[in-house]
Amino acid sequence: MADGTRHRRLDALLTPRSAAVLTVECRRGVVGPGGALPELAAAAWDGTSLWLYSIVRSRRWADLRSDPRVAVVVDDGTEYGDLRGVELSGTVEFVGEAPRPGEPHPGLEAVERLFAAKNFGLESMPHDGRHAWLRLTPDAVVSWDFRKMPDPG
């Protein structure tokens, strides 16, 4: 994604409603020893990367440590003709301490402000000593929008 084209397309797809989906209902397939493991996780999009906040003593964390490849789907709509979404895929990076104690970290300041505001309504991130950060800067982005399909009738 050397040019910003895909990021602009992704930003255009992320309406306030789908951005909320990205924050609350992000679905990921983590490749683990037993195959794909769909999971729910809290996430935040910063315009370039998807940040995932995960418990470090979880199966998800262990699986990603052994194989950091991930795919994330963000979708919106309830009726077939209204469905739209985006799939991000690539390799996650582990950022900061694990677990995150809450000490200042220059690479996490912006995302922690964004995440705290979206998920907790706070100005600063509450740290519990159990979570840490993963960053997905997508290698591939695939999107769909069934609202753009011609009406068959």
Steps between C-alpha positions, in 0.01 A plus 500: 500500500771742399254756365216625718226385261385198697507692827282774350256236369491339843442835672214570257340167591529562872191710568428590863290184530759266349776670701297409808482144370877505466533612861255256654428207270828433324523134393839344438617164383820405677695213349583272790626144531145367457400728209308827482358624829239776454501737796361835604740776604496871569675702231571853386585630150750788489478566126792272412494205738250297696595481868381197697499490880544145626542311826857371499418175680243397239502231237474779237825659624684166506376412151607837361842466664552173309346628174424875478291480180147633542191596303242747632150556360301816564149491358174688517140444391221259577320448169684342204481815287644711784803284580843656475830437662874479487753226573849595619774239499865497589737440787452651845781672687523489878540860624608603848530298815304180552307539715468877472562662843394849391837673504535764225585344162545740204375246244177442689393848615271579205334159475441480874328842496285387204419164656421647845264758348318249277471212746491663842407864441824598674790726407767250608532125480416294810761224534432175682838329457342217295479647149746607231493642147513341157519709183382382160613715211322309223687340212170448317161669514190355336168683517145441379187712485180330385320836506679574169359194323240571230139444604385173335143625476 
